[in-house]
Amino acid sequence: MPFFAYKARNARGEMLQGVLEGMDSGSVADQLFNTGVTPVEIIATTRPAGSDGNDWWSKLTAPKIRSIDVQLFSRQLYTLLKAGVPIMRGLAGLQESAINKSFGLVVKDLRESLDAGRELSAAMRRHPKVFNPFYTNMVRVGEMTGRLDEVFLRLFDYLEFDRDMRQRIRTALRYPIFVVSALMVAMIVINLFVIPTFAKVYAGFKAELPFMTKLLIGTSNFTVQYWYLLLALVLGAAVAFKMYVDTTNGRYQWDKFKLRIPIAGKIMLKGTLARFARSFALSNKSGVPIVQGLNVVAQTVGNTYVASRIEQMRDGVERGESILRTAVTTGVFTPVVLQMIAIGEETGELDSLMDEIAAMYEREVDYELKTLSAQIEPILILGLGILVLVLALGVFLPIWDLGKAALGR
């Protein structure tokens, strides 16, 4: 549907401006009248709400909206709503004080959507890259139960937990990635510059070279002569992998494979399950029905394979099975977690026990991340040792053989 920019006055005579979708100007006017404001001017426009007329360069250089922006927004809204500040006045203040101008435009669009009669959750759904489905569904629950301030506080805690876990994982992987990158750069430099120099020296020996030396020289010659083919092959493989992962089955298979990677797989699984437990506990505390909660939580775990197992749990609960029985059939939960789920179902304290499960997984992830470097170091040292051994044999064996031949004479 086309967009229409409007100017209108509310019951207090204040001028309001914004952009709405509609079949024509008459339908937009009807929308405005239904929300209690009187349209003054309605003009067709090609820009959607929230773009603020920016050209392509402004959009390209606009600051990126980060998770910390949404997290702080949640905390600020909780404080304002708890203090009894009307949500429209609160959003106006947040828009003016927004450090991130891109997020300020999002807040502006939320205000305009509320002015047009939309609910806050519906307004947030217009920005799926900023507010994920879990966030908007929790806001919807807060609107229905009248506990919107509590929901924003819980969302703040959840986002803080999620951001902290992602940051710890990035920090733990920084050292291994640096070492592997350095090894790859070293191999490229050796193949392109070091081995060709030795090859010229060996060519003057007029002697049979050892197999390892021939292998190194052959690899180096191929790299020097066909480096563009190798580069095209790497880029093509990366593009093909990206296209495959973007498919439904590709994403499912890749997410399933990631959980089976030695060392890193178990950390990712525990982190994913911690996110599931924290999200499920939050939805339970907010009064979301179990089936709806599992459906929403499945969209937040960040792993398609685990999400499919959670949806399997949802289907089982819909059929009347217990949460414990459906959790057992997924095959992703540990016996300790299953025992706590069983106790939670019996006592009616499932939300608090899910928080305990999340805390347990967080502690395990924290321990695994702290020892990750120690677990990976032997593998890195072994790889480096093999590389040095191959290079040493390939470079020094011909010199060794020539030395022995000279001494034999």
N, C-alpha and C positions, 0 to 999 in steps of 0.2 A: 504494500500500500504506500501511497505517497506521503510525504511529510509536509506539515504546515507549521510555520512560525506564527505564534499568536502573542497578542498583548491583551490583558484582561484586568479587571478590578474586582477585588474580593468585597465582602460585606463591609469591611472597615475602610474601603476606598483606596486600598494599597494597590499599586500597579504591579502586576505579575507578568513575566515573560517566559516563554519556553517553546518547545517543539513537540508536536503530537502527530501520531499516525492517524489517518482517516481516509475514507473513500473520497470525500470532498470536503470543502470548507464548511458545509452545513453539518456534516457529521461531527466535525471537530467542535463546532459551536454547541452542538447538543451535548458533547462530552463536558464542555466547560460549564454549561448551564446546570448539568446534573451534579457537578461538584460545588455548586453554589457561587460561582464567579461569573461575571458578565464580560463577554468578549468585546474588545474595542476594535481590534484589527486582526485579521487572519490572512496570511500571505503564503502561497505555495513556496516550498523550498526543497532543494535537493539534498541537504545535509541532514543526517540523523541527529537525534538529541544527544548532546554531550560532546559533539565534535567542535563546537564553538567557532566554526568557520576557519579552522586552521588549514593552511595549505599543506601539500605533501611534504615539504621540507620541515615544517613545524612538527608534523607527525613523526617524521623520521628522527628528529633530534629531541623529541619530547622525552623526559625522564621516565624510566621504566617503573611501573608500580610493583613494589616488593611485598613480600609477606609481612614484613615488619610494619608497613603502612596499614594493612588491614588489621593487624594485631593491635596497634595503638588506637586505631579507630574504634575497635570493639571496647577497649578499656575506657576511652573517653565517653563513648555513648552510654556505657554502664553508669559512669559517674554522673553524667548529666541527667539521665532518667531517674537514677536513685535520688537525686536532689530535687526532683519534681520539675525540671526544666522541660517545657514542651518540645517535642521532637523536631518541629520545624525550626524553632529558635536554636536548638542545639546543633542541627545540621548547618544552619547559616553560620554559626560560630566556627564550626569545624572546617567549613569551606574557606572562610577568611583566614584561618590560622594554619591551613594545610601547607606544610613545607614542600611536599611533592605536588607540583602544579597539575600533573596528570591525574593524581588522585583527587585533587581539588575539583577538577572537571567532573569526575565521577560523582562526588558528593553533590555538586550542583545539579547533575541530572537526577539524583535521588530526590532532591527537593522539588524539582519541576514535576517529577512523576507523582510525588505525594500531592502536590498542588492540583494535578490533573485527576486525582481521585484514586490512584493506585495504592495498594498496600506496600509497605516497605519491602517485604519479601519479593513481591512481584517486580518492584523497581530494581532490586538487586539482581534478579534473573536476567535483566537486560545487559548485565556485565559479567558473563560467565567466566571470563579470564581473570576477573578480580575476585568474585565471590563464587566459590565452587558449590556444587549441588548440596553438599552436606551443610555448608554455612547457611544457604538460603532456606533449606528445609528446617533447620533449627530456629531461624528467625521466624519462620511461619508458625512453628509450634509455640514460640513465645507470644506471638500475636493472638493465637487462639486461646491460650491459657491465661493471658494477662500478666505473664512473668517475663516480659521482654528484657528487663534490666538483668535478671538472673541469668538469662540465656547469653547475653553479651559477656557477662563475667566469665561464664564457663567456656565460651568460645575463645576468650582471651587466654585462659589457662591452656586450652587445647592447642591453640596456635603457637603458644610459647613452647610447649612440650615438643610439638612437631618441628619447629624451627631449630630448637636445641639439638634434637636427635640428628637432623640433617647436617647441622654444622659439625657435630662430633664425627660423623661418618666422613665428611670431606676432609677434616683435619687428620684423621687416621690414615686416609688414603694418599695424602699429599706426599709423604716420603717414598712409598713404593712407586707411585707414578713418576716421581722425579728420577728415581734410579733407573727404571725401565726406559724412560725417555732418553736419559744420558747414554745408556747402552745402545739404543737404536741409532742415535747420532754418531756414536763412536764407530759402529759397524759401517755406516754410510761413508764416513771420512776414510776409514781404512780401505774400503773397497774402491773408492774413487781416487785416492791420492797415494796411500802408503804402498799397497800391493803392486800397483803399476810400476813404481820406482824399483822395487825389488825384482820384478819380472824382467826389467831391462838388464839388471845386473846378472841374473841367472841365465839370460839368453847368451851371454858371452862365455858361459862355462863349457858349452858344447858337450854337456853330459846329460844322462838320463835323470830326470827329476823325480823325487818321491811322489807317491800318489796324493798325499795331503797337499803338497805344494802345487801340483797340477790342479787339484780341486779349487784351491784358493785363487789361483791365477785365472782359471776358467770362469769362476764366479765373478771375479773382478772385471774381466773383459766383457762379460755379458752385461754387467751393470753399467759400465762405461759406454758401451755401444748402444744399449737399448734402455737407457734410464727413462726415456719418455714413455716407452711401453709399460715399464714397471709402474711409473707414476699414474698412467692412465688406468692400469689394472687395479691399483689401490683405490683410486677415486671411483672407478666403476663398481668395485666391490662395496665401497661405502654407500654409494647411491642405491645399489640393489638391496643392500641390507636395510637401509632406511625405508625403502618402498615396501619391503617385505614386512618389516615391523609395524608399518602403518596400517597393514591389513588386520582384520579381526583375528584370524587364525595365527598370523605371524606374531602379533603382540602376545597372544596367549602362550604360544610355544616358547618365545623368548623369555617371558616372565617366569615360565615354569623351569626353563633351563638355568636362569640366574640363581634360583634357589638351590641348585645342585652343584654350583661351582665350589670347589674345595676352599675351605676357610671362609671366604667371603659369603658363600651361600647361606650358611647358618646364621650369620650376622644379619643379613637382609631379611631372612624369614622371621627372626625374633623381633626385628624392628617393625616389620609389617604387622605382626600379631600384636605388638604393643600399641600400635596405632589403632588397630581394630578394637582392642579391649578398651582403650581410652574413649574412642568414639562411641562405642556401644554403651559404656557407662554413662556418658554425657546424655545420649538420647534417652536412656532409661530414666535418669534423674529428672529430665525435662518433661516426662509424661508421655513420651512417644510410644505407641503400641509396639510390641515385639516385632511383628512382621514388618511394619513400616520402618522400624529402626534398623533391622537387618538390611532392608532394601537400600536405605540411605547410606548406611555404614559401608556397604559393599563398594560404593562409589568413592570412598575416601582412602582406602588402604594403599592405593598406588601400585597394585599388582593384579593383573587380570586373572592370573591363575588362582590366587587366594580369593579374589572377588567372586569367582565362579563357585568356590567352595562355600562362601558365605551365602550366596544366592541359593545354593543347595540346602543350606540350613534353613533359610527362609521358606523354601518350598515344603520342607519337612514339617516345620512348625505350622504352616497353613493346613497341612493334612492332619494336624492334631497330635503330632509326635512331640516329645519333650525336647528342650534345647540340648540336654545332655546326649540324647540318642542321635540327634542330627549332628552334633559336634564330633561324636565318635566316628561317624561315617565319612567325615571330611578327610581324616587322616593327616591333618596338619597340627593338631594340638597335642601337647605333651600330657602324660598321665596326671601330673600335678594340676595342670590347668583343668582337665576334665573333672578331677575330684572337686576342685573349687566351684566349678559350674554346678555340679550335683548338689553341693551344700547350699549354694546360692538359690537354686530352685526350691529346695526343701524349706529354707528359712525365709524366703522372700527378700533376701539381701543381695540379690544378684548384681545390682549396680555397684554397691560398695566392694563386693568381691571381684568384680571386673576391674575396678580401680586397683585392687591388690595385684591382680594378674598383670595389669599394665606396668605397675611399679616393679614387679618381679622381672618382667622382660626387660624393662629399662635398665635395671641393675646388671642383668646378664649382658645386654648389649654394651653397656659402659665398660664392663670387665673385658669383653671380647675386643672392644676397640682399643683399650689400653694395652692389650697384649698382641694386637694385630701385627705391629712392626716386628716383634720378636718371633711371631709365627712365620712371617714372610721372609725374614732375613736369611734363613738357611737356603730357601729356594733361590733367592737373588744371588747369594754367594755361590751356590752350585752352578747357576747359569753363567755367572761371570768367570768362574773357574774353567768351565768347558770352553768358553770363548777364548780365554787366554791360552788354554792348552792347544786348541786348534791352531791359533795364530803362531804360537811358539814352535809347534811341530812343522807347520808349513813354511815358516821363515827360516828356521835354524837347521832343519834336517839337511838341506843341500850344503850348507856351510860345514856342517859336521861331517858329511860324507866326503866332501873335498879335503877337509883336514885329515881324515883318516887315510885317504888316497895319497896325499902328499907325504905323510909320515911313513906309509908303506914303501914309497920309493926310496 
